[in-house]
């Protein structure tokens, strides 16, 4: 049994992940901003911890992460406000990495997106540009840390039920993937140490998740 902290614990992927991990016998702490979401988190088997990551310092986050075995970043500003996008998806994400290091939590899973990176190719006048820039900066910072990181790059997300099957690895592009499958990938990655130091981009496909993750 492990203790796992999910930042952004009320998101759809995060709630699926809480159900999966607690079903496997792990203890999950879900960091959420809105206390009204605590019941949903408990319903997924996790323990809610009310924290506004947008304003929390690295020291405050470290206090909350201490004693956990892994951190999963699944938070996001949700678009719409460029300043808040940078504040959450870049700055708060980076503080959480510093916090994990300070708290001695080595394993860190970042939920990013397929195509993220400095060469994302999104035009500056596109509303997606701040998010692309923020995620690129956060992912690059994570790669520079001494954490045991894995970056997940799912394609466009759907609300379809999980298939348990993906296509992953170099050359993966386009396509879609269900949020529940993203959660299943995150849970599998947490259980497979050889995924450390890898960027795993994926879409729904024909290969069982456990196999695909080990072949990337």
C-alpha positions in Angstrom: 0.0 0.0 0.0 1.2 3.5 -0.9 0.1 7.0 0.0 -0.6 9.0 -3.1 -1.4 12.7 -3.3 -3.4 14.0 -6.3 -3.3 17.7 -6.9 -6.5 18.8 -8.6 -8.4 16.1 -6.9 -11.9 17.0 -8.1 -11.1 16.8 -11.8 -12.7 14.0 -13.8 -9.4 12.2 -14.4 -8.5 12.6 -10.7 -11.8 11.2 -9.4 -11.4 8.1 -11.7 -7.8 7.8 -10.4 -8.9 8.0 -6.8 -11.4 5.2 -7.3 -8.8 3.0 -9.1 -6.0 3.6 -6.5 -8.2 3.2 -3.4 -9.7 0.1 -5.0 -6.1 -1.3 -5.2 -5.7 -0.6 -1.5 -3.7 2.6 -1.6 -4.4 5.7 0.5 -5.2 8.8 -1.6 -5.1 12.4 -0.5 -7.0 14.7 -3.0 -6.0 18.3 -2.9 -9.0 20.5 -3.8 -9.6 24.2 -3.9 -13.3 24.2 -3.2 -14.5 22.6 0.1 -17.9 22.0 -1.5 -16.2 19.3 -3.6 -15.1 17.3 -0.5 -18.1 14.9 -0.6 -17.4 13.9 -4.3 -13.8 13.2 -3.3 -14.8 11.1 -0.4 -17.2 9.3 -2.6 -14.3 8.3 -4.8 -12.5 6.9 -1.8 -10.0 9.7 -1.2 -9.4 12.0 1.7 -9.9 15.6 0.8 -7.4 18.3 1.7 -8.6 21.9 0.9 -5.7 23.8 -0.6 -5.6 26.6 -3.2 -2.5 25.7 -5.1 -2.7 29.0 -7.0 -1.7 30.8 -3.8 -0.1 28.1 -1.6 3.7 28.5 -1.1 6.1 25.7 -1.9 6.6 25.3 1.9 2.9 25.0 2.6 2.6 22.4 -0.2 5.6 20.5 1.2 3.9 20.3 4.6 0.8 18.7 2.9 2.8 16.3 0.7 5.1 15.1 3.4 4.6 11.4 4.2 3.3 10.5 0.8 5.0 8.1 -1.6 4.0 9.8 -4.9 2.4 13.0 -6.3 0.1 13.2 -9.3 -0.4 16.7 -10.8 -3.9 16.7 -12.4 -4.8 20.3 -11.8 -5.5 23.1 -14.3 -6.9 26.6 -14.5 -9.4 25.4 -17.1 -8.5 28.1 -19.7 -10.3 31.4 -20.3 -7.9 33.6 -18.2 -4.3 33.7 -19.5 -3.0 35.1 -16.2 -4.6 32.4 -14.1 -3.5 29.8 -16.6 0.1 30.8 -16.1 -0.4 31.0 -12.3 -1.8 27.5 -12.0 -0.5 25.4 -15.0 3.0 26.8 -14.8 3.8 28.6 -11.5 1.8 26.4 -9.1 2.9 23.2 -10.9 6.5 24.2 -10.5 6.0 25.0 -6.9 4.5 21.6 -6.4 7.6 20.0 -7.8 9.8 22.0 -5.4 7.4 21.0 -2.6 7.7 17.4 -3.5 11.5 17.6 -3.4 11.4 19.4 -0.1 9.0 16.8 1.3 11.1 13.9 0.2 8.4 12.6 -2.2 10.5 11.4 -5.2 7.8 10.0 -7.5 6.0 12.6 -9.5 3.5 12.1 -12.3 2.5 15.0 -14.5 -0.7 14.9 -16.5 0.2 17.0 -19.6 -1.1 16.6 -23.1 -0.1 15.1 -26.4 2.1 17.6 -28.3 3.2 19.6 -25.3 6.6 21.1 -25.3 8.6 24.2 -26.4 7.8 23.4 -30.1 4.1 23.1 -29.5 3.3 25.2 -32.6 0.3 27.0 -31.2 0.1 30.5 -32.6 0.2 33.4 -30.1 -3.2 34.6 -31.2 -4.8 31.3 -30.4 -6.7 31.1 -27.1 -4.8 27.8 -26.4 -1.4 29.5 -26.5 -1.1 30.4 -22.8 -1.9 26.8 -21.8 0.6 25.4 -24.3 3.3 27.8 -23.0 2.5 27.1 -19.4 2.5 23.3 -19.8 5.8 23.5 -21.8 7.4 25.5 -19.0 6.2 23.1 -16.3 7.2 20.0 -18.2 10.7 21.3 -18.9 11.1 22.3 -15.3 10.1 18.8 -14.2 12.7 17.2 -16.5 15.4 19.4 -14.9 14.6 18.2 -11.3 16.0 15.1 -9.5 12.5 13.8 -9.0 11.5 10.3 -10.4 9.1 11.9 -12.9 6.9 10.6 -15.7 5.0 12.9 -18.0 1.7 11.7 -19.5 0.6 13.1 -22.8 -3.0 12.1 -23.5 -4.7 13.3 -26.7 -8.1 15.0 -26.8 -10.2 13.8 -23.8 -13.6 12.2 -23.9 -16.2 11.1 -21.4 -16.5 7.7 -22.9 -16.1 4.6 -20.6 -12.7 3.2 -20.3 -11.6 0.7 -23.0 -8.4 -0.4 -21.1 -6.5 -0.2 -24.4 -4.2 2.5 -25.9 -1.7 3.3 -28.5 1.4 4.9 -27.0 4.9 6.0 -27.9 6.7 7.9 -30.6 4.6 8.8 -33.6 1.4 8.8 -31.7 -0.8 11.7 -32.9 -4.4 12.7 -33.3 -7.1 10.5 -31.9 -8.9 10.7 -28.6 -8.7 9.0 -25.2 -11.3 8.6 -22.5 -10.6 10.3 -19.1 -11.1 7.0 -17.4 -8.4 5.5 -19.6 -6.0 8.3 -18.7 -6.6 7.5 -15.0 -5.9 3.9 -15.7 -2.6 4.9 -17.4 -1.6 7.0 -14.4 -2.3 4.2 -12.0 -0.3 1.7 -14.1 2.6 4.2 -14.4 2.7 4.5 -10.6 3.1 0.8 -10.4 5.8 0.5 -13.0 9.1 2.1 -11.9 10.7 1.7 -15.4 8.4 4.5 -16.6 10.5 7.0 -14.6 12.1 9.6 -16.9 9.8 9.0 -19.8 7.2 11.1 -21.6 4.3 8.8 -22.6 2.0 10.1 -25.3 -1.1 8.1 -26.0 -4.5 7.8 -27.6 -7.1 5.0 -27.3 -5.9 2.1 -29.4 -5.7 -1.7 -29.4 -2.9 -2.5 -26.9 -3.8 -3.3 -23.3 -2.6 -0.5 -21.1 -0.3 -2.6 -18.9 1.4 -3.9 -22.0 1.6 -0.6 -23.8 3.2 1.2 -20.8 5.9 -1.5 -20.5 6.7 -1.2 -24.2 7.1 2.5 -24.4 
